[in-house]
Amino acid sequence: MNQSDVIVVGGGIMGCSAAFFLRRRGLSVTLLERGLTGQQASGTNFGNVRRQGRYLHQLPLANRARDIWGRLPELIGEDCEFVASGHLRICYTPEQAAKLEAYANDARPYGLALEMISSNALRARFPYLGRDAIAGCFAPIDGHANPRLTAPAFGRAAARAGARVEEGTEVLSIGKTGADFTVETWEKGTFRAPIVLVTAGAWGNKLSSQFGESVPLAVHGPQMAVTEPLPYRLGPTFGVSTPHVKETVYFRQVKRGNVVYGGSTRGPASNETNRASVLPENILGQFEQMRRVIPGLARVNIIRTWSGVESYLPDDVPIMGPSATTPGLFYAFGFCGAGFQIGPGVGDVMAELIATGATTTPIEPYSIARFSGAAA
Ligand SMILES: Cc1cc2nc3c(=O)[nH]c(=O)nc-3n(C[C@H](O)[C@H](O)[C@H](O)COP(=O)(O)OP(=O)(O)OC[C@H]3O[C@@H](n4cnc5c(N)ncnc54)[C@H](O)[C@@H]3O)c2cc1C
């Protein structure tokens, strides 16, 4: 029977974790994923489990997610290679150091304990840093995880908890007749439920538009690369705080030795072809910036590059919450390049909202209603 309490459309980290937490709240769930769980942004991202630097209004959600990251083995039976390695954000100018310090002060009431480290202490603690780094801000329990593992692990845990997880099932349209939504799929016919949660990532707007809620979603491909393995020496995840896009780089070393890196120079992506491309100049520019942070990485070989399809909104804030036009319809999409860390928190919050009608974590800034009247 194709009837359940909730249909979740899209099996990225948002949809898979929502399905898992909905089952824990006792609701019957069908998750429909066009391809494979975690195939798109959730499986291609950098893997930063970073709270430092997030908008202050997002910190309660990021904290809720961080708590779940720390409990993955107990919750879903796998750690997804989550390591609380710490996150060090360095800067090159006194003005930027002042901004890091101001953020650290502002974030403290939200429970984010950040430590400013000045020049000499910075070099004593991280002796491999280049001379350009004049200060850093350290988040001791931020870290990183393996994006290839995470969404599928949540999907499997949801299925073990009783969710029906249908991969290879593309939703063509969603309609509402009476109390139920009818969700038409290409491969497996019609599914019905009184509640639908759209977690379709960069494709979310195609479904929200069917309910008169077009949003100005842009699609880009952040640029990623990984080096050959080196002796395991770098502890934290690194990032550069700078107003200049070209100076932005972030990187992390995995236990087997490879250094994964990315930056804010983006490449083309399409939610028509479902593809994102790498521009070599971006990869090499990011590499040059990584070398500036740690000169010792100058001669390492890059062994692979990739990108992923991610969606962005003009205010850089995702959409989460109920539809503004249609009772029973909920959205969580458009995560603007920063959805991986908050992903498990988003699933938990959406499950709470759907099951109880409210959530203890504030999500008002994320309402789709802010785009009422906006053309896609
Ligand atoms: C290269 C890259 C690096 C990033 N780095 C980081 C990082 O380090 N830290 C961080 O916090 N965030 C990062 N992000 C952002 C993060 O990966 C995303 O915000 C997050 O994964 C979005 O998850 P999602 O579930 O909303 O979307 P997705 O993972 O894209 O999942 C949406 C799913 O919906 C499915 N779908 C779409 N339409 C339909 C349909 N009609 N029927 C059925 N299924 C459908 C798709 O196939 C897809 O699997 C990065 C993103 C990219 C691309």
The ligand as a MOL file (V3000), in Angstrom:
LIG
                    3D

  0  0  0     0  0            999 V3000
M  V30 BEGIN CTAB
M  V30 COUNTS 53 58 0 0 0
M  V30 BEGIN ATOM
M  V30 1 C 30.9070 20.6820 -3.1130 0
M  V30 2 C 30.1090 21.0720 -1.8840 0
M  V30 3 C 30.7780 21.3380 -0.6790 0
M  V30 4 C 30.0340 21.6310 0.4830 0
M  V30 5 N 30.6890 21.7060 1.6860 0
M  V30 6 C 29.9570 21.7850 2.8280 0
M  V30 7 C 30.5930 21.7080 4.0960 0
M  V30 8 O 31.7900 21.4830 4.1810 0
M  V30 9 N 29.8370 21.8540 5.2240 0
M  V30 10 C 28.5040 22.0830 5.1550 0
M  V30 11 O 27.8780 22.2500 6.2140 0
M  V30 12 N 27.8560 22.0940 3.9610 0
M  V30 13 C 28.5420 21.9450 2.8030 0
M  V30 14 N 27.9230 21.9320 1.5990 0
M  V30 15 C 26.4730 22.0760 1.5570 0
M  V30 16 C 25.7510 20.7660 1.8680 0
M  V30 17 O 26.3630 19.6820 1.2030 0
M  V30 18 C 24.2920 20.8860 1.4220 0
M  V30 19 O 23.7320 22.0860 1.9410 0
M  V30 20 C 23.4550 19.7220 1.9330 0
M  V30 21 O 24.0650 18.5030 1.6150 0
M  V30 22 C 22.0780 19.7930 1.2910 0
M  V30 23 O 21.3990 18.6140 1.6140 0
M  V30 24 P 19.9820 18.3190 0.9830 0
M  V30 25 O 19.5070 17.0440 1.5490 0
M  V30 26 O 19.1230 19.5450 1.1370 0
M  V30 27 O 20.2510 18.2470 -0.6060 0
M  V30 28 P 20.8360 17.0700 -1.5160 0
M  V30 29 O 21.9300 16.3400 -0.8820 0
M  V30 30 O 21.0930 17.6920 -2.8630 0
M  V30 31 O 19.6250 16.0650 -1.6140 0
M  V30 32 C 18.4570 16.3550 -2.3370 0
M  V30 33 C 17.9880 15.0300 -2.9200 0
M  V30 34 O 16.6980 15.2150 -3.5090 0
M  V30 35 C 16.6200 14.3660 -4.6230 0
M  V30 36 N 15.5370 14.8610 -5.4920 0
M  V30 37 C 15.4600 16.0670 -6.0840 0
M  V30 38 N 14.3150 16.1750 -6.7850 0
M  V30 39 C 13.6540 14.9980 -6.6120 0
M  V30 40 C 12.4210 14.5010 -7.0860 0
M  V30 41 N 11.6250 15.2250 -7.8960 0
M  V30 42 N 12.0520 13.2360 -6.7450 0
M  V30 43 C 12.8550 12.4770 -5.9200 0
M  V30 44 N 14.0370 12.9160 -5.4460 0
M  V30 45 C 14.4290 14.1640 -5.7900 0
M  V30 46 C 18.0050 14.4670 -5.2570 0
M  V30 47 O 18.2840 13.3610 -6.0960 0
M  V30 48 C 18.9050 14.5440 -4.0310 0
M  V30 49 O 19.4330 13.2840 -3.6610 0
M  V30 50 C 28.6260 21.7170 0.4090 0
M  V30 51 C 27.9710 21.4880 -0.8070 0
M  V30 52 C 28.6970 21.1470 -1.9420 0
M  V30 53 C 27.9720 20.8510 -3.2340 0
M  V30 END ATOM
M  V30 BEGIN BOND
M  V30 1 1 1 2
M  V30 2 1 2 3
M  V30 3 2 2 52
M  V30 4 2 3 4
M  V30 5 1 4 5
M  V30 6 1 4 50
M  V30 7 2 5 6
M  V30 8 1 6 7
M  V30 9 1 6 13
M  V30 10 2 7 8
M  V30 11 1 7 9
M  V30 12 1 9 10
M  V30 13 2 10 11
M  V30 14 1 10 12
M  V30 15 2 12 13
M  V30 16 1 13 14
M  V30 17 1 14 15
M  V30 18 1 14 50
M  V30 19 1 15 16
M  V30 20 1 16 17
M  V30 21 1 16 18
M  V30 22 1 18 19
M  V30 23 1 18 20
M  V30 24 1 20 21
M  V30 25 1 20 22
M  V30 26 1 22 23
M  V30 27 1 23 24
M  V30 28 2 24 25
M  V30 29 1 24 26
M  V30 30 1 24 27
M  V30 31 1 27 28
M  V30 32 2 28 29
M  V30 33 1 28 30
M  V30 34 1 28 31
M  V30 35 1 31 32
M  V30 36 1 32 33
M  V30 37 1 33 34
M  V30 38 1 33 48
M  V30 39 1 34 35
M  V30 40 1 35 36
M  V30 41 1 35 46
M  V30 42 1 36 37
M  V30 43 1 36 45
M  V30 44 2 37 38
M  V30 45 1 38 39
M  V30 46 1 39 40
M  V30 47 2 39 45
M  V30 48 1 40 41
M  V30 49 2 40 42
M  V30 50 1 42 43
M  V30 51 2 43 44
M  V30 52 1 44 45
M  V30 53 1 46 47
M  V30 54 1 46 48
M  V30 55 1 48 49
M  V30 56 2 50 51
M  V30 57 1 51 52
M  V30 58 1 52 53
M  V30 END BOND
M  V30 END CTAB
M  END
